[in-house]
């Protein structure tokens, strides 16, 4: 589940859980590959998540600069 989906669900008062396979790479990798093949929708989500993170970091940096009285660039 995408982070923005689980965040919005939690923000709306719903419980959201994520499954995280844990263990040696040899044991976990086949599962991860199979899930990626089963869910082709996740193929393009990586870039979107990175953009969300970058946008959030920029907002935090600007807010920190504003609170310190520094000009934002």
N, C-alpha and C positions, 0 to 999 in steps of 0.2 A: 504494500500500500504506500502510495506516495506520501511524503512527509506533510505536504500541504493539505492533503485529504485527512490524514489522521489528526493533524493539528486542529483543523476546522471542526471535525467531529468532536474532539475533546473539548474544544471551546464552546460547542453547543450543548455540552453536558452528557455526551455519549461516551461510552468506554470504547477505546480502540486498542487493539493488541497487535503486535508484530511478531512473527515467528523468525527466529534467528538461529539457523543451523550452526552448531558449534562443534569443533573437533579438528582433527588433522586435515590438511588440504586434500589428501587422497580420499578421505571419507566424505568430505563436504562438497568438493568440486563436481562430482557427477550429479548430485542433487541440484546444485545451482545451475548447471548447464541444462538439465532437464526442465527446470522451472522456466528458464529463459526461453527455451524452445516452445514450451506450452503456452507461455504468455508473451506473444510477440508485441503486445502493447507496451511492454517495458523497454523496448529497444530505443525509443526516442526520449525517454524520461530522464536519462542521465544529464543531458545538456540543460534541460529545463530546471532540474534541481540545482545544478551549478549556478544558473542565472538567478534563481531565488536566493541562494546563499550569498552571492555577490551583491545583490540588491540590498539584502538585509545588512551586510557588513558596511556598505556605503551609507545607509541610513544611520547606523550606529556611530560611524565615524563623524558624520555631519552633526549629529545630535551632541556628541561629545565636544566637538569643536565649538558649537554654538554655546554650550553651557560654560565653556572655558573662555568665551569671548574672542575666539580665534576666527579669522575668515575661513570660509569653506571653499575648497577648490574642486 
